[in-house]
Amino acid sequence: MAGPTAQTDFDVLIVGAGISGIGMAAHMEEKAPHHSYAILERRANLGGTWDLFRYPGIRSDSDMHTLGFDFEPWRHEKSIADGPSILDYLNRIVDERGIRQHIRTGHTVIAADWREADACWHVSVETGDGESGGGGRKHLTANWLYLGSGYYDYDEPYDPGFDLGAFEGRVVHPQFWPDDLDYAGKQVVVIGSGATAVTLVPSMAKGASRAAKVTMLQRTPTWMFSRPAKDRIANILRKVLPEKLAYRITRWKNITLQHLGFKRARTKPEKMKQFLHKRIEKALGPDYDRASFTPPYDPWDQRLCLIPDDDLFKAMKQGRAEIVTGHIAAFEKGGVRLTDGSHLPADIVVTATGLKLAVAGKIAISQDGTPVDLAERFYYKGCMFSNLPNLAVVFGYLNASWTLRSDINADFICRVLEHMRQSGATIAEPVLAADHDLEEDDIFDFSSGYIQRSKHLMPRNAVAYPWRLNQEYVTDRKRMANDPIADGILELRRPSGSASEKETAHLEPA
């Protein structure tokens, strides 16, 4: 950003080299090329979630035509992709777009203080890989801070408080999967019924190194949706149409189907239940245990669990996997005792019990030295926060692919950056009066445990746009792309006290 922010190290500091951070960098390369940036990544490699999680079968639970970026076609035959394929996709993007040179690995952002007089963020960074120790501290400045740090705690998974003292086998959590875990021929109990569990169970039950038996122990069933891992229409379109056009058509097809499916689940839940049960019955046969696949809530009150190519159901039919519904009474020497008295033998227990949410990457954010509690701020367009300048964040959709929000947020912030460059503003702040009368809304209308446990950490949500985090991608996309930057809420200005501050307090569109 020429001129006004020449004193800062960067125009934009992007935190996190996962999908959100890489996406922002790619959008900047195309849409805000005059601005300098760096990506700070705490880990030794890029990829975020896809580098952290190494458990068997790690894959997307959304199709890659929507989990992929709007600017980069997904070229693989399978649209439900494994972790290594997703990492290949991200690595190709950073190399083809010259982004890799901007990534600084082993850089953990600890604190960030907005200083109004400087119109910049002062950022404290710990260097080193975070595992072997060493390193030191750095101080960096940037006009903007863009948080692509994800939504969960990388250091601690959710701990349900199990007393595992009597169990003599091995206990692992998917978030920290050990390289040396040998489960071949072993009895494995996977505790949980979410996306991680339904991925792990069939993966550990197949191949030369497969377990003797894998039991998914669930306290409550989850709604499951089976679909082919390959998108037949996408693969046909790629053969007859230019790559980008085929990708665009497939992307909108899938977005539309996701949207219609979610709406149908909310308006006609009984019809959706029948639809999901029919698919399971087709895979398991008419005598399947319906109770194990019938949650006490409606479809899409929690995120559906994807079963690509019926892999979980096939493992069950082959006798290599089973689902048991029950409550744990105790962990014993050789397995798990349930409250109904039954015993599940186990050499290995996998605690796929969920994630622990973290807001803003656990960075200590402050304004002129005063700590900021984001739980007291309102979302602005699902992207920024009330009365907090030059800071943007990505929290993806719960009812669709994460990247859909990542793309529209990055595009919006690039538009803001270019607007500021052309108008001479150095500060963009969504201003909300202290005496506002906003009606508040539940930020997440989802009953998932990890959501409910963390609501107290989340920013506030209003009923009316723009002071909310929507779960309506189609609406959000149109408004984020078409609404004017200078909307009477986003105040664009120079630092208070500067020579022309009064004239630029409410800059008009460039």
C-alpha positions as CSV (number, residue, x, y, z in Angstrom):
1,M,0.0,0.0,0.0
2,A,2.1,2.8,-1.3
3,G,2.8,5.9,0.8
4,P,0.5,5.8,3.9
5,T,1.8,2.5,5.3
6,A,5.4,2.6,4.1
7,Q,6.6,2.5,7.7
8,T,5.1,-1.0,8.3
9,D,6.8,-4.3,7.5
10,F,3.8,-5.5,5.4
11,D,0.5,-4.1,4.2
12,V,-1.1,-7.4,5.2
13,L,0.0,-10.1,7.6
14,I,-1.9,-13.4,6.9
15,V,-2.0,-15.8,9.9
16,G,-2.1,-19.5,8.8
17,A,-0.9,-21.3,5.6
18,G,-4.0,-23.5,5.4
19,I,-6.9,-23.2,3.0
20,S,-7.9,-19.7,4.3
21,G,-4.5,-18.2,4.3
22,I,-3.4,-19.5,1.0
23,G,-6.7,-18.5,-0.5
24,M,-6.2,-14.9,0.7
25,A,-2.7,-14.8,-0.7
26,A,-3.9,-16.1,-4.1
27,H,-6.8,-13.5,-4.2
28,M,-4.3,-10.7,-3.3
29,E,-1.9,-11.8,-6.1
30,E,-4.7,-11.3,-8.6
31,K,-6.9,-8.6,-7.1
32,A,-4.6,-6.5,-4.8
33,P,-1.2,-6.8,-6.4
34,H,0.0,-3.5,-5.2
35,H,0.0,-4.6,-1.5
36,S,2.8,-6.5,0.2
37,Y,2.0,-9.5,2.4
38,A,3.5,-12.4,4.3
39,I,1.9,-15.6,5.6
40,L,2.9,-16.6,9.1
41,E,2.6,-20.3,9.7
42,R,3.3,-21.9,13.1
43,R,4.0,-25.4,11.7
44,A,6.9,-26.5,9.6
45,N,4.7,-27.1,6.5
46,L,1.8,-25.5,4.8
47,G,-1.6,-27.1,4.8
48,G,-3.1,-26.4,8.2
49,T,-5.6,-29.1,9.0
50,W,-4.4,-31.2,6.1
51,D,-0.9,-31.2,7.5
52,L,-1.8,-31.6,11.1
53,F,-4.2,-34.6,10.8
54,R,-2.4,-37.8,9.7
55,Y,-4.9,-40.5,10.8
56,P,-5.7,-43.3,8.4
57,G,-8.1,-42.3,5.7
58,I,-8.0,-38.6,6.3
59,R,-10.1,-37.0,3.7
60,S,-12.5,-34.1,2.9
61,D,-16.1,-34.3,4.1
62,S,-17.1,-31.9,1.4
63,D,-16.7,-32.3,-2.3
64,M,-13.6,-30.7,-3.7
65,H,-15.5,-28.7,-6.3
66,T,-16.7,-26.6,-3.4
67,L,-13.9,-27.2,-0.9
68,G,-11.6,-26.2,-3.7
69,F,-11.1,-22.5,-4.5
70,D,-13.2,-20.6,-7.0
71,F,-10.1,-19.7,-9.0
72,E,-8.4,-23.1,-9.2
73,P,-10.1,-26.1,-10.8
74,W,-10.0,-29.5,-9.0
75,R,-8.5,-31.9,-11.5
76,H,-8.6,-35.3,-9.7
77,E,-11.1,-37.9,-10.6
78,K,-12.4,-38.3,-7.0
79,S,-14.3,-35.3,-5.7
80,I,-14.1,-36.7,-2.1
81,A,-10.4,-36.4,-1.8
82,D,-7.8,-37.8,0.6
83,G,-5.5,-35.5,2.6
84,P,-2.4,-36.0,0.5
85,S,-4.3,-35.0,-2.7
86,I,-5.5,-31.8,-1.0
87,L,-2.0,-31.0,0.1
88,D,-0.8,-31.5,-3.5
89,Y,-3.6,-29.1,-4.6
90,L,-2.4,-26.4,-2.1
91,N,1.2,-26.9,-3.0
92,R,0.5,-26.5,-6.7
93,I,-1.3,-23.2,-6.0
94,V,1.5,-21.7,-3.9
95,D,4.1,-22.7,-6.5
96,E,2.2,-21.6,-9.6
97,R,1.2,-18.2,-8.1
98,G,4.5,-17.3,-6.5
99,I,3.1,-17.5,-3.0
100,R,5.6,-19.9,-1.4
101,Q,8.3,-17.1,-1.1
102,H,5.8,-15.2,1.1
103,I,5.3,-18.0,3.6
104,R,7.3,-18.0,6.9
105,T,7.0,-21.3,8.6
106,G,7.8,-21.7,12.3
107,H,6.2,-18.4,13.1
108,T,3.5,-18.4,15.8
109,V,1.6,-15.2,16.3
110,I,1.2,-14.7,20.1
111,A,-0.3,-11.2,20.3
112,A,-1.4,-8.3,18.1
113,D,-2.0,-4.8,19.2
114,W,-3.8,-2.2,17.0
115,R,-2.3,1.2,17.4
116,E,-4.6,3.9,16.1
117,A,-2.0,6.6,15.8
118,D,0.2,4.4,13.6
119,A,-2.7,2.9,11.7
120,C,-1.1,-0.5,12.0
121,W,-1.0,-3.7,14.0
122,H,2.0,-4.5,16.1
123,V,2.4,-8.2,16.1
124,S,4.4,-10.4,18.5
125,V,5.7,-13.6,17.0
126,E,7.5,-16.6,18.4
127,T,9.9,-18.3,16.0
128,G,10.9,-22.0,15.9
129,D,8.9,-25.1,14.9
130,G,7.0,-25.1,18.2
131,E,8.1,-28.7,18.8
132,S,11.9,-28.8,19.3
133,G,12.0,-25.5,21.2
134,G,14.5,-22.8,20.5
135,G,13.8,-19.9,18.3
136,G,13.0,-16.4,19.7
137,R,10.7,-13.5,19.4
138,K,10.0,-11.1,16.6
139,H,8.1,-7.9,16.3
140,L,6.3,-7.2,13.0
141,T,4.0,-4.4,11.9
142,A,1.2,-4.5,9.3
143,N,-1.6,-2.3,8.2
144,W,-4.0,-5.3,8.1
145,L,-4.2,-8.5,10.0
146,Y,-6.0,-11.4,8.2
147,L,-6.7,-14.4,10.4
148,G,-6.8,-17.7,8.4
149,S,-6.0,-19.7,11.6
150,G,-9.0,-22.0,11.4
151,Y,-11.6,-22.7,14.1
152,Y,-10.1,-25.2,16.5
153,D,-7.3,-25.5,19.0
154,Y,-4.2,-27.1,17.4
155,D,-2.7,-27.8,20.8
156,E,-5.6,-29.4,22.7
157,P,-8.4,-31.6,21.4
158,Y,-11.7,-31.8,23.4
159,D,-11.1,-33.8,26.6
160,P,-14.3,-35.6,27.7
161,G,-12.6,-36.5,31.0
162,F,-12.3,-40.3,30.6
163,D,-10.6,-42.2,33.4
164,L,-8.3,-44.4,31.4
165,G,-6.1,-45.5,34.3
166,A,-7.2,-49.2,34.3
167,F,-6.9,-49.7,30.5
168,E,-3.6,-51.3,29.6
169,G,-3.7,-50.8,25.8
170,R,-2.8,-47.8,23.8
171,V,-4.9,-44.6,23.7
172,V,-4.6,-42.2,20.8
173,H,-6.4,-39.1,19.6
174,P,-6.8,-38.5,15.9
175,Q,-5.4,-35.0,16.2
176,F,-2.1,-36.4,17.3
177,W,-1.9,-39.7,15.4
178,P,1.4,-41.5,16.2
179,D,3.5,-42.6,13.2
180,D,4.4,-45.9,15.0
181,L,0.9,-47.1,15.7
182,D,0.6,-50.7,14.5
183,Y,-3.1,-51.8,14.6
184,A,-2.8,-54.9,12.3
185,G,-4.7,-57.7,13.8
186,K,-5.7,-55.7,16.9
187,Q,-9.1,-55.0,18.5
188,V,-9.8,-51.3,18.1
189,V,-12.6,-49.2,19.7
190,V,-13.1,-45.8,18.1
191,I,-15.1,-43.6,20.5
192,G,-17.2,-41.0,18.6
193,S,-19.7,-40.8,15.8
194,G,-18.6,-37.7,13.8
195,A,-16.7,-37.2,10.6
196,T,-13.4,-38.4,12.0
197,A,-14.9,-41.6,13.4
198,V,-16.7,-42.6,10.3
199,T,-13.5,-42.0,8.3
200,L,-11.3,-43.9,10.7
201,V,-13.4,-47.0,11.1
202,P,-13.5,-48.2,7.5
203,S,-9.9,-47.2,6.9
204,M,-8.6,-49.2,9.8
205,A,-10.7,-52.2,8.7
206,K,-9.2,-52.6,5.3
207,G,-5.9,-53.3,3.6
208,A,-3.0,-55.6,4.6
209,S,-2.5,-53.7,7.9
210,R,-6.2,-53.9,8.9
211,A,-7.3,-54.4,12.4
212,A,-9.0,-57.6,13.4
213,K,-12.2,-55.7,14.3
214,V,-13.0,-52.0,14.6
215,T,-15.9,-50.9,16.7
216,M,-17.4,-47.5,16.5
217,L,-18.7,-46.7,20.0
218,Q,-21.3,-43.9,19.8
219,R,-23.2,-42.3,22.6
220,T,-25.6,-40.8,20.1
221,P,-26.1,-41.8,16.4
222,T,-25.3,-39.3,13.6
223,W,-27.2,-38.8,10.4
224,M,-25.2,-40.3,7.6
225,F,-25.3,-39.6,3.9
226,S,-23.7,-41.9,1.3
227,R,-22.6,-40.8,-2.1
228,P,-20.0,-41.8,-4.7
229,A,-16.5,-40.5,-4.2
230,K,-16.3,-39.7,-7.9
231,D,-18.6,-37.0,-9.4
232,R,-19.6,-38.7,-12.6
233,I,-21.0,-35.4,-14.1
234,A,-17.9,-33.5,-13.2
235,N,-15.7,-36.1,-14.9
236,I,-17.8,-36.1,-18.1
237,L,-17.8,-32.3,-18.2
238,R,-14.0,-32.2,-17.9
239,K,-13.7,-34.3,-21.0
240,V,-16.0,-32.2,-23.3
241,L,-15.5,-28.7,-21.9
242,P,-12.6,-26.3,-21.2
243,E,-11.3,-27.1,-17.7
244,K,-12.4,-23.8,-16.0
245,L,-15.9,-23.9,-17.5
246,A,-16.4,-27.5,-16.5
247,Y,-15.2,-26.7,-12.9
248,R,-17.5,-23.6,-12.7
249,I,-20.6,-25.6,-13.8
250,T,-19.8,-28.5,-11.4
251,R,-19.2,-26.0,-8.6
252,W,-22.5,-24.3,-9.0
253,K,-24.3,-27.7,-9.4
254,N,-22.9,-28.8,-6.1
255,I,-23.6,-25.5,-4.3
256,T,-27.2,-25.6,-5.5
257,L,-27.6,-29.2,-4.4
258,Q,-26.1,-28.5,-1.0
259,H,-28.4,-25.5,-0.6
260,L,-31.5,-27.4,-1.6
261,G,-30.6,-30.3,0.6
262,F,-30.1,-28.1,3.6
263,K,-33.4,-26.2,3.0
264,R,-35.3,-29.5,2.6
265,A,-33.9,-30.9,5.8
266,R,-35.0,-27.8,7.7
267,T,-38.5,-27.5,6.1
268,K,-39.3,-31.2,5.7
269,P,-37.2,-33.1,8.2
270,E,-39.3,-36.3,8.1
271,K,-38.9,-36.5,4.3
272,M,-35.1,-36.1,4.7
273,K,-35.0,-38.8,7.3
274,Q,-36.8,-41.2,5.0
275,F,-34.4,-40.3,2.2
276,L,-31.3,-40.9,4.3
277,H,-32.6,-44.2,5.7
278,K,-33.3,-45.5,2.2
279,R,-29.7,-45.0,1.2
280,I,-28.5,-46.8,4.3
281,E,-30.9,-49.7,3.8
282,K,-29.7,-50.0,0.2
283,A,-26.2,-50.4,1.5
284,L,-26.8,-52.6,4.5
285,G,-30.0,-54.4,3.6
286,P,-33.5,-54.3,5.1
287,D,-32.4,-55.9,8.4
288,Y,-30.0,-53.2,9.5
289,D,-30.2,-51.8,13.0
290,R,-32.2,-48.7,12.3
291,A,-31.8,-47.3,15.8
292,S,-28.0,-47.0,15.3
293,F,-28.6,-44.6,12.4
294,T,-31.5,-42.6,13.9
295,P,-30.3,-39.6,16.0
296,P,-32.6,-37.9,18.4
297,Y,-32.4,-34.7,16.3
298,D,-33.4,-33.7,12.8
299,P,-31.0,-33.9,9.8
300,W,-28.8,-30.8,9.6
301,D,-29.4,-29.9,13.2
302,Q,-25.8,-31.2,13.1
303,R,-23.6,-31.6,10.1
304,L,-24.3,-34.8,8.1
305,C,-21.5,-37.4,8.1
306,L,-20.5,-38.3,4.6
307,I,-19.9,-42.0,3.7
308,P,-18.2,-42.0,0.3
309,D,-18.7,-45.2,-1.8
310,D,-20.5,-46.8,1.2
311,D,-17.1,-47.6,2.7
312,L,-18.3,-47.8,6.3
313,F,-21.3,-49.9,5.4
314,K,-19.2,-52.3,3.3
315,A,-16.8,-52.8,6.3
316,M,-19.8,-53.6,8.4
317,K,-21.3,-56.1,6.0
318,Q,-17.9,-57.8,5.8
319,G,-17.8,-58.2,9.6
320,R,-14.7,-56.1,10.0
321,A,-16.5,-53.1,11.6
322,E,-19.5,-52.6,13.8
323,I,-21.4,-49.7,15.4
324,V,-22.4,-50.0,19.1
325,T,-24.6,-47.4,20.8
326,G,-24.1,-47.1,24.5
327,H,-22.6,-45.2,27.5
328,I,-19.2,-45.9,29.0
329,A,-19.2,-47.3,32.5
330,A,-15.5,-47.8,32.9
331,F,-12.3,-48.6,31.0
332,E,-10.9,-52.0,32.1
333,K,-7.7,-53.8,31.5
334,G,-8.7,-55.3,28.2
335,G,-11.4,-53.0,26.9
336,V,-14.5,-50.8,27.6
337,R,-17.3,-51.7,29.9
338,L,-20.7,-50.2,29.0
339,T,-23.5,-49.2,31.4
340,D,-25.6,-52.1,30.1
341,G,-23.0,-54.5,31.3
342,S,-21.6,-55.4,27.9
343,H,-17.8,-55.4,27.3
344,L,-16.0,-54.3,24.2
345,P,-12.6,-55.8,23.9
346,A,-9.9,-53.4,22.9
347,D,-6.1,-53.3,22.3
348,I,-6.3,-49.8,21.1
349,V,-8.8,-47.0,22.0
350,V,-9.1,-44.0,19.7
351,T,-10.8,-41.0,21.3
352,A,-12.5,-39.4,18.3
353,T,-14.4,-37.2,20.7
354,G,-14.3,-33.9,18.9
355,L,-12.4,-30.7,18.7
356,K,-12.0,-27.8,21.0
357,L,-12.9,-24.5,19.3
358,A,-10.5,-21.5,19.4
359,V,-11.3,-18.0,18.3
360,A,-8.7,-16.0,16.3
361,G,-6.1,-18.6,16.7
362,K,-5.8,-17.9,20.5
363,I,-4.0,-14.6,19.6
364,A,-4.1,-12.0,22.4
365,I,-5.7,-9.1,20.5
366,S,-5.7,-5.6,21.9
367,Q,-6.4,-2.0,20.8
368,D,-3.9,0.6,22.0
369,G,-3.0,-1.8,24.8
370,T,-6.5,-2.6,25.9
371,P,-7.4,-6.3,25.6
372,V,-10.2,-7.1,23.1
373,D,-12.7,-9.8,23.9
374,L,-14.2,-10.9,20.6
375,A,-17.2,-12.4,22.4
376,E,-18.2,-8.7,23.0
377,R,-18.0,-7.7,19.4
378,F,-20.5,-8.2,16.6
379,Y,-19.6,-9.9,13.3
380,Y,-19.6,-7.5,10.3
381,K,-20.5,-9.4,7.1
382,G,-19.1,-12.6,8.6
383,C,-15.7,-11.1,8.0
384,M,-14.7,-8.3,10.3
385,F,-15.8,-7.2,13.9
386,S,-17.5,-4.1,15.2
387,N,-15.2,-1.2,16.1
388,L,-12.1,-3.2,15.4
389,P,-10.1,-1.7,12.5
390,N,-8.2,-3.5,9.7
391,L,-8.8,-7.0,11.0
392,A,-10.5,-9.8,9.0
393,V,-11.2,-13.4,9.9
394,V,-12.5,-16.6,8.2
395,F,-15.0,-18.9,9.9
396,G,-16.4,-21.2,7.3
397,Y,-19.9,-22.4,6.7
398,L,-21.3,-25.2,8.9
399,N,-23.8,-26.2,6.3
400,A,-21.5,-26.1,3.3
401,S,-17.8,-26.1,2.4
402,W,-15.4,-24.0,4.4
403,T,-13.7,-22.6,1.3
404,L,-16.9,-20.9,0.1
405,R,-16.6,-18.3,2.9
406,S,-12.9,-18.2,2.5
407,D,-13.2,-17.1,-1.1
408,I,-15.9,-14.4,-0.6
409,N,-14.1,-13.0,2.5
410,A,-10.8,-12.8,0.7
411,D,-12.4,-11.2,-2.4
412,F,-14.2,-8.6,-0.2
413,I,-11.0,-7.7,1.7
414,C,-9.1,-7.3,-1.6
415,R,-11.9,-4.9,-2.7
416,V,-11.5,-2.9,0.5
417,L,-7.7,-2.8,0.2
418,E,-7.9,-1.5,-3.4
419,H,-10.5,1.1,-2.4
420,M,-8.3,2.3,0.4
421,R,-5.3,2.5,-1.9
422,Q,-7.2,4.6,-4.4
423,S,-8.8,6.9,-1.8
424,G,-5.8,7.3,0.5
425,A,-7.5,5.8,3.6
426,T,-5.4,3.7,5.9
427,I,-8.1,2.6,8.3
428,A,-11.3,0.6,7.7
429,E,-13.5,0.1,10.7
430,P,-17.0,-1.3,11.0
431,V,-18.5,1.3,13.3
432,L,-21.3,0.3,15.7
433,A,-22.7,2.8,18.2
434,A,-22.5,2.0,21.9
435,D,-26.3,2.6,22.2
436,H,-27.2,0.3,19.3
437,D,-30.5,-1.6,19.4
438,L,-29.4,-4.6,17.5
439,E,-31.6,-7.7,18.0
440,E,-29.3,-10.6,18.7
441,D,-29.5,-14.1,17.1
442,D,-28.1,-17.5,17.9
443,I,-24.8,-17.5,16.1
444,F,-25.0,-21.2,15.3
445,D,-28.3,-22.9,15.0
446,F,-26.6,-26.3,15.3
447,S,-26.7,-28.7,18.3
448,S,-23.3,-30.2,17.8
449,G,-21.4,-30.7,21.0
450,Y,-18.3,-28.8,19.9
451,I,-20.5,-25.8,18.9
452,Q,-22.5,-25.8,22.1
453,R,-19.4,-26.1,24.3
454,S,-17.8,-23.0,22.7
455,K,-20.7,-20.5,22.2
456,H,-19.4,-18.4,25.1
457,L,-16.2,-17.8,23.1
458,M,-17.9,-16.7,19.9
459,P,-18.5,-13.2,18.6
460,R,-22.0,-11.8,18.8
461,N,-24.5,-12.2,16.0
462,A,-27.4,-9.9,15.1
463,V,-30.6,-10.9,13.3
464,A,-30.1,-8.4,10.5
465,Y,-27.3,-8.2,8.0
466,P,-24.5,-7.0,8.0
467,W,-23.9,-7.5,11.7
468,R,-24.0,-11.3,11.5
469,L,-22.3,-14.5,10.4
470,N,-24.7,-15.9,7.9
471,Q,-25.2,-19.6,6.9
472,E,-26.6,-18.5,3.5
473,Y,-23.7,-18.7,1.0
474,V,-25.7,-17.7,-2.1
475,T,-27.0,-14.6,-0.4
476,D,-23.7,-13.8,1.2
477,R,-21.8,-14.1,-2.1
478,K,-24.1,-11.6,-3.9
479,R,-24.0,-9.1,-1.1
480,M,-20.2,-9.3,-0.5
481,A,-19.5,-8.9,-4.2
482,N,-22.1,-6.2,-5.0
483,D,-22.8,-4.0,-2.0
484,P,-20.7,-0.9,-1.9
485,I,-17.6,-0.8,0.3
486,A,-18.6,2.6,1.6
487,D,-21.9,1.4,3.0
488,G,-22.3,4.0,5.8
489,I,-21.0,1.4,8.3
490,L,-17.5,0.7,7.2
491,E,-15.7,3.9,8.1
492,L,-12.7,4.6,5.9
493,R,-10.3,7.2,7.3
494,R,-6.8,8.2,8.2
495,P,-5.4,8.2,11.7
496,S,-7.1,10.7,14.1
497,G,-5.1,13.9,14.3
498,S,-3.6,13.6,10.8
499,A,-3.6,16.8,8.7
500,S,-6.5,15.7,6.5
501,E,-8.4,13.4,9.0
502,K,-11.5,15.6,9.0
503,E,-11.8,15.6,5.2
504,T,-11.4,11.8,5.0
505,A,-13.5,10.7,7.9
506,H,-16.1,9.2,5.5
507,L,-14.3,8.7,2.2
508,E,-16.5,8.2,-0.9
509,P,-16.1,5.3,-3.2
510,A,-13.1,5.6,-5.5
